[in-house]
Amino acid sequence: MNTQSEHDLVSIAARTPNLAAEAVECVVTVPTFKRPDQLLATLASLARQETKRRLAVIVIENEATERAGAEAAAPLFERGEISGLVIIAHQRGNCAAYNAGWETALNTFPNFRNLLVIDDDEIASPGWLEAMCRTAETLPADIVGGPQAPVFADPSHEAFGSHPVFRPPYDRTGRVPALYSSGNLLIVRHVLEVMERPFLDLRFNFMGGGDSDFLSRASQKGFRLGWCAEAPVHEAVPARRIEADWIRARSLRNGVISTLVEKKKRSAEPLGRARVLAKSIALLAASPFRAARQLAATRKTSIAMYPVYVGLGRLLAEFGYANEQYREPEKN
């Protein structure tokens, strides 16, 4: 089946026969791009979830030409081994893929309570979905994040797990002031019903950070944020991502995103832009001292340099610098 949407942006590649859409309580969205084998591993982990909640999966293929992920996943849905849909998001980009999946969830499953997100290079433990849902209910929280535990292709690289680009922002379950990533996320349905469209700002499409911006805007609207330390997903980290130039680029990008998100947050404030610039200058000025403390504490130059690169990225964003790491995903 290949039914084109009226806006020609989303098409359906596969759908579970006799899908009981009205009974679905949780929807898991899985964006994918040129990782068919890893996608199948992710889907296998979702099939092993230990929960009584009615679950459906939406795979969002964002490579509309070869469609390797969709081709690999479609038979699982057509045979009913996994319940849900495989869709093609014809507009390239990270944010476009998420937006397509979340809109499809709202349009297809009228009664779902929670939408969860996992990436196509991540594996969920059997208790993942249940732990995320229980945390949302008991804290309570409208949006819940969880750890992305790095699994390095080369076991000798395990020491990089303490680097800020890989380390989770929190280590305990509870309410938190901010969330930054959609790589392991739960969003209660009413959040999506209230947030403006598109959910993720397409200006972040190839840079990343659309999720951080979305989460910042949701927090501004008063939605409660939480963290579930008991629901990690295990993220495959190829050897490429421990190379110095990749870590430097990711650190700079984090700084750029920080500035762009804060600018949007303060856009209505008097002197908001000036305050963001002043903060960026102050952080960059302080970064050598923070780096020195980190070097003394960890003896690792790459960790020590992180605040320097973030501070530099924040300031570079003021001059239009944008590191679009997702523009060439084979290098990411």
C-alpha positions as CSV (number, residue, x, y, z in Angstrom):
1,M,0.0,0.0,0.0
2,N,1.3,3.5,-0.8
3,T,-1.5,6.0,-0.1
4,Q,-0.3,9.6,-0.6
5,S,-1.5,12.3,1.8
6,E,-3.4,15.4,0.6
7,H,-0.3,17.5,1.3
8,D,2.0,15.1,-0.5
9,L,4.3,15.1,2.5
10,V,3.4,11.7,4.1
11,S,2.5,8.4,2.6
12,I,1.7,5.0,4.2
13,A,4.1,2.2,3.3
14,A,2.6,-0.5,5.5
15,R,-0.3,-0.9,8.0
16,T,-1.2,-3.8,10.3
17,P,-4.3,-5.5,9.0
18,N,-7.4,-4.9,11.1
19,L,-5.5,-2.4,13.2
20,A,-7.7,-1.7,16.3
21,A,-6.7,2.0,16.4
22,E,-9.4,3.0,18.9
23,A,-8.0,0.6,21.5
24,V,-4.4,1.8,21.4
25,E,-3.2,3.4,24.7
26,C,0.5,4.1,23.8
27,V,2.1,5.0,20.5
28,V,5.8,4.7,20.0
29,T,7.3,6.7,17.1
30,V,10.6,5.6,15.6
31,P,12.2,7.9,13.0
32,T,14.7,6.2,10.7
33,F,17.2,7.1,8.1
34,K,19.4,4.6,6.3
35,R,19.7,2.2,9.2
36,P,17.6,-0.8,8.3
37,D,19.5,-3.3,10.4
38,Q,19.5,-1.1,13.5
39,L,15.9,-0.3,12.9
40,L,15.0,-4.0,13.0
41,A,16.9,-4.4,16.3
42,T,14.9,-1.4,17.7
43,L,11.6,-2.9,16.6
44,A,12.5,-6.3,18.1
45,S,13.1,-4.6,21.5
46,L,9.7,-2.9,21.2
47,A,8.1,-6.3,20.5
48,R,9.5,-7.6,23.8
49,Q,7.9,-4.9,25.9
50,E,6.4,-6.3,29.1
51,T,3.2,-4.3,29.5
52,K,-0.6,-4.8,29.5
53,R,-1.0,-1.4,27.8
54,R,-2.2,-1.6,24.2
55,L,0.8,-0.5,22.1
56,A,1.2,0.6,18.5
57,V,4.4,1.7,16.7
58,I,4.8,4.2,13.9
59,V,8.0,3.9,11.9
60,I,8.8,7.2,10.1
61,E,11.1,6.6,7.1
62,N,12.9,9.8,6.2
63,E,14.7,8.6,3.1
64,A,12.0,8.8,0.5
65,T,14.0,7.3,-2.4
66,E,15.6,4.0,-1.4
67,R,13.4,3.6,1.7
68,A,15.6,0.9,3.1
69,G,14.1,1.2,6.6
70,A,10.5,1.0,5.4
71,E,11.3,-1.9,3.2
72,A,12.9,-3.8,6.1
73,A,10.1,-3.0,8.6
74,A,7.0,-3.3,6.4
75,P,6.8,-7.1,6.5
76,L,6.7,-7.1,10.3
77,F,3.6,-4.8,10.3
78,E,1.9,-6.6,7.4
79,R,2.2,-9.9,9.1
80,G,0.9,-8.4,12.4
81,E,4.1,-9.1,14.3
82,I,4.2,-5.5,15.2
83,S,1.0,-3.4,15.4
84,G,1.0,0.0,13.8
85,L,2.1,1.8,10.6
86,V,5.2,2.5,8.5
87,I,5.0,5.9,6.9
88,I,7.2,7.9,4.6
89,A,8.0,11.5,5.6
90,H,8.9,12.9,2.1
91,Q,10.3,16.2,3.5
92,R,13.9,15.5,4.6
93,G,15.1,16.5,8.0
94,N,15.0,15.5,11.6
95,C,12.2,17.8,12.6
96,A,10.1,17.0,9.6
97,A,10.3,13.3,10.4
98,Y,9.2,13.9,14.0
99,N,6.4,16.2,13.0
100,A,5.1,13.6,10.5
101,G,5.1,10.8,13.1
102,W,3.4,12.9,15.8
103,E,0.7,14.2,13.5
104,T,0.0,10.7,12.2
105,A,-0.3,9.4,15.8
106,L,-3.0,12.1,16.6
107,N,-4.8,11.4,13.3
108,T,-4.8,7.6,13.5
109,F,-5.1,6.7,17.2
110,P,-8.0,8.8,18.7
111,N,-7.7,7.5,22.3
112,F,-4.0,7.1,22.9
113,R,-2.7,8.6,26.2
114,N,1.0,8.6,25.8
115,L,3.3,9.1,22.8
116,L,6.9,7.8,23.2
117,V,9.9,8.4,21.1
118,I,12.9,6.1,20.5
119,D,15.5,6.5,17.8
120,D,16.5,3.8,15.2
121,D,19.9,3.3,16.8
122,E,18.5,2.6,20.3
123,I,17.4,-0.6,22.1
124,A,14.7,-0.5,24.8
125,S,14.8,-2.9,27.7
126,P,11.6,-5.0,28.2
127,G,10.4,-2.7,31.1
128,W,11.1,0.6,29.2
129,L,7.6,1.6,28.2
130,E,6.0,0.6,31.5
131,A,8.5,2.5,33.5
132,M,8.1,5.6,31.4
133,C,4.3,5.5,31.7
134,R,4.3,4.8,35.4
135,T,6.7,7.7,36.0
136,A,4.4,10.1,34.1
137,E,1.5,8.9,36.2
138,T,3.1,9.0,39.6
139,L,5.2,12.1,39.5
140,P,2.9,13.3,37.8
141,A,4.5,14.8,34.7
142,D,3.3,15.8,31.2
143,I,6.7,15.0,29.5
144,V,9.2,12.4,30.8
145,G,12.8,11.9,29.6
146,G,15.0,9.0,30.2
147,P,18.7,8.1,29.8
148,Q,20.4,7.3,26.5
149,A,23.1,4.9,27.7
150,P,25.9,4.8,25.1
151,V,27.0,1.4,23.8
152,F,30.4,1.9,22.1
153,A,31.2,-0.1,19.0
154,D,34.7,-0.6,20.5
155,P,34.5,-1.6,24.2
156,S,37.9,0.1,24.8
157,H,36.0,3.4,24.3
158,E,33.8,3.0,27.4
159,A,35.7,5.8,29.2
160,F,34.0,8.3,26.8
161,G,30.7,7.5,28.5
162,S,31.6,10.2,31.1
163,H,31.9,12.9,28.4
164,P,29.1,15.5,28.6
165,V,28.0,14.7,25.0
166,F,27.2,11.2,26.0
167,R,26.3,11.6,29.7
168,P,22.6,11.9,30.7
169,P,21.7,15.2,32.4
170,Y,20.1,13.6,35.5
171,D,20.7,10.4,37.5
172,R,17.6,10.3,39.6
173,T,13.9,9.9,38.9
174,G,11.8,13.0,39.7
175,R,10.6,16.3,38.4
176,V,13.2,18.3,36.5
177,P,13.5,21.9,35.4
178,A,14.5,21.1,31.8
179,L,14.8,18.4,29.2
180,Y,16.9,18.5,26.1
181,S,16.5,15.4,23.9
182,S,13.8,13.4,22.2
183,G,15.9,10.3,22.0
184,N,14.1,8.7,24.9
185,L,10.9,10.6,25.6
186,L,7.3,10.3,26.7
187,I,4.7,13.0,25.8
188,V,1.2,12.9,27.3
189,R,-1.4,13.4,24.5
190,H,-2.8,16.7,25.7
191,V,0.6,18.3,25.3
192,L,0.5,17.6,21.6
193,E,-3.1,18.8,21.4
194,V,-2.1,22.2,22.9
195,M,1.3,22.9,21.3
196,E,1.5,24.9,18.2
197,R,2.2,23.3,14.8
198,P,4.6,22.4,13.5
199,F,5.7,20.8,16.8
200,L,9.4,21.0,15.9
201,D,10.7,24.2,14.3
202,L,12.0,23.3,10.8
203,R,14.8,25.8,11.2
204,F,16.5,23.1,13.3
205,N,15.9,20.4,10.7
206,F,19.5,19.6,9.9
207,M,21.2,21.0,12.9
208,G,19.3,19.2,15.6
209,G,17.9,21.0,18.6
210,G,14.3,21.1,17.4
211,D,13.5,18.8,20.3
212,S,15.2,21.0,22.8
213,D,13.3,24.0,21.5
214,F,10.0,22.1,21.7
215,L,10.7,21.0,25.2
216,S,11.6,24.6,26.2
217,R,8.4,25.9,24.7
218,A,6.3,23.2,26.4
219,S,7.9,24.1,29.8
220,Q,7.1,27.8,29.2
221,K,3.5,26.8,28.7
222,G,3.5,25.2,32.1
223,F,3.8,21.6,31.2
224,R,5.5,19.5,33.9
225,L,8.8,17.8,33.1
226,G,10.1,14.6,34.6
227,W,12.9,12.1,34.4
228,C,12.8,8.3,34.7
229,A,16.2,6.9,35.6
230,E,14.8,3.4,35.5
231,A,14.0,3.5,31.8
232,P,17.3,3.7,29.8
233,V,17.5,3.0,26.1
234,H,20.9,1.7,24.9
235,E,22.3,3.8,22.1
236,A,24.8,2.4,19.6
237,V,27.8,4.7,19.3
238,P,30.0,4.1,16.2
239,A,33.7,4.6,16.4
240,R,33.3,7.8,14.3
241,R,31.6,9.5,17.3
242,I,34.6,9.3,19.6
243,E,36.9,11.1,17.2
244,A,38.0,14.5,18.3
245,D,36.5,16.4,15.4
246,W,33.1,14.8,15.9
247,I,33.0,15.6,19.6
248,R,34.2,19.1,18.9
249,A,31.5,19.7,16.3
250,R,28.8,18.3,18.6
251,S,30.0,20.5,21.5
252,L,29.9,23.6,19.3
253,R,26.5,22.6,18.0
254,N,25.2,22.3,21.6
255,G,26.4,25.8,22.2
256,V,24.7,27.1,19.0
257,I,21.4,25.3,20.0
258,S,21.6,26.8,23.5
259,T,21.7,30.3,22.1
260,L,19.0,29.8,19.5
261,V,16.6,28.2,22.0
262,E,17.2,30.9,24.6
263,K,16.7,33.6,22.0
264,K,13.3,32.2,21.2
265,K,12.5,31.9,24.9
266,R,13.4,35.5,25.5
267,S,12.1,37.0,22.2
268,A,9.3,38.9,23.9
269,E,11.4,40.2,26.8
270,P,12.8,43.8,26.8
271,L,16.5,43.6,25.8
272,G,16.0,39.8,25.5
273,R,18.6,39.4,22.7
274,A,21.1,41.6,24.6
275,R,20.7,39.4,27.6
276,V,21.4,36.3,25.6
277,L,24.5,37.9,24.1
278,A,25.7,39.0,27.5
279,K,25.3,35.5,28.9
280,S,27.1,34.0,25.9
281,I,30.1,36.3,26.4
282,A,30.1,35.6,30.1
283,L,30.1,31.8,29.6
284,L,32.9,32.0,27.1
285,A,34.9,34.2,29.4
286,A,34.4,31.8,32.3
287,S,35.0,28.7,30.2
288,P,38.8,28.5,30.5
289,F,38.5,28.5,34.3
290,R,35.8,25.8,34.1
291,A,38.0,23.8,31.8
292,A,40.9,24.0,34.2
293,R,38.7,22.6,37.0
294,Q,37.4,19.8,34.8
295,L,41.0,18.9,33.7
296,A,42.1,18.8,37.3
297,A,39.1,16.6,38.2
298,T,39.1,14.2,35.3
299,R,42.5,14.4,33.7
300,K,40.7,14.2,30.3
301,T,41.3,17.0,27.8
302,S,38.2,16.3,25.8
303,I,36.0,16.7,28.8
304,A,37.8,19.8,30.0
305,M,37.4,21.5,26.6
306,Y,33.6,20.9,26.5
307,P,32.7,24.2,28.2
308,V,35.0,26.1,26.0
309,Y,33.5,24.7,22.8
310,V,29.9,25.3,24.1
311,G,30.8,28.9,25.0
312,L,32.3,29.4,21.6
313,G,29.3,27.9,19.9
314,R,27.0,30.1,21.8
315,L,28.9,33.2,20.6
316,L,29.2,31.9,17.0
317,A,25.5,31.6,16.8
318,E,25.2,35.3,17.2
319,F,27.0,35.6,13.9
320,G,24.9,33.0,12.0
321,Y,27.1,30.0,12.5
322,A,25.1,26.7,12.2
323,N,26.7,23.3,12.3
324,E,24.2,21.2,10.4
325,Q,25.5,17.8,11.3
326,Y,22.4,16.0,10.0
327,R,22.8,17.5,6.5
328,E,25.4,14.8,5.8
329,P,24.2,11.9,8.0
330,E,26.9,9.5,6.8
331,K,29.4,11.8,8.6
332,N,27.4,12.0,11.8
